[in-house]
């Protein structure tokens, strides 16, 4: 971060849910407090808005369509030649829910709202990409970056305000994870995810950040397991690190407890200290609400891994935080299959007893590290392979393909049925839709064909990121 004027973050808040017209007014007022939209958008420019719609659920999982339309209108009114909203849904949404970005955009009514506001939509799933160098990149030295985002005259980061099991919060910095290819997204879901998020910013920082905090999320976000928090709040900022720092503080968190904010500030991309940020509009203290953090942020994650379920015996050693988290989520799923006794073996050097407390067919070796461990774990793997029993599930990180294999295995051995998994998915989706209909009675999902049968793999449990 170079010296000079302090970054500005503006906060606008209403006491109750604003309608579409007031949301437009809130967005405009927030940007006016930064100096007006003309500070960012010039006549004839091409504005690209990276929104946050990573899964097929309305707010608070996704950015509100009214907020998206309001930003499009504001840029068009400033003389933008073209305003394009871009997004690519998560790996989990594609694999676990069998969805595409286009389908999600239509079903949630985002495509219609954007087009009515004078914008267009580009789904990042199959957009042209250019290989770019990442200056100073740590995890990524090169990225296949969407050409439309790279070439945009103005880049707007339109993000949601949510807690996140991996990153504590997801806001402006995390939103750009959605710019990557599926392979690049998948690779990052490890303990170096936050370093990677900062790498993405090294390619290009947004010119303007808009935070949709109308309906925010707390608890086990950032997907359908989070809890809605009506905040009725819009923020705007001219530096993404400063905006996330203020947003974290609004949510009751110390900005330095958010790893990506801390790492980005350390890389001098913006300030994490609120004393170095000019806050306009409402004061942080006036609007602050203490959000419930995700389960693994208010207790050590091993509370949910070892000794948590009577029928799940975890043998973990030399594992990084992602495998701890995934083991917690998998343990929750296996816990439902009691009285079956399970052994789950995780990490680079797990210690196992000479006699496991499970039958071979209820033994899982999870992740690349455990699949390459030597000594007794190697002997155990060999024995499972010879017997053709149990599940040896490689993967690093242990994410969707691994979860998919686990689910298929549970169905194969009759621990759950495919119908049970599908019912659970539909039940959760219905619950999210019903809730948002009450928040915004003008909303109805647009009818779209259901994803093709067999297109979902590994969608029962587990969080993921945009
Ligand atoms: S397989 Fe190993 S390196 Fe990969 S996420 Fe698990 S513990 Fe970490």
Boltz pocket constraint, residues with backbone or C-beta under 6 A from the ligand:
constraints:
  - pocket:
      binder: B
      contacts: [[A, 189], [A, 190], [A, 318], [A, 319], [A, 320], [A, 321], [A, 322], [A, 323], [A, 347], [A, 348], [A, 366], [A, 367], [A, 368], [A, 369], [A, 370], [A, 395], [A, 396], [A, 397], [A, 398]]
      max_distance: 6.0
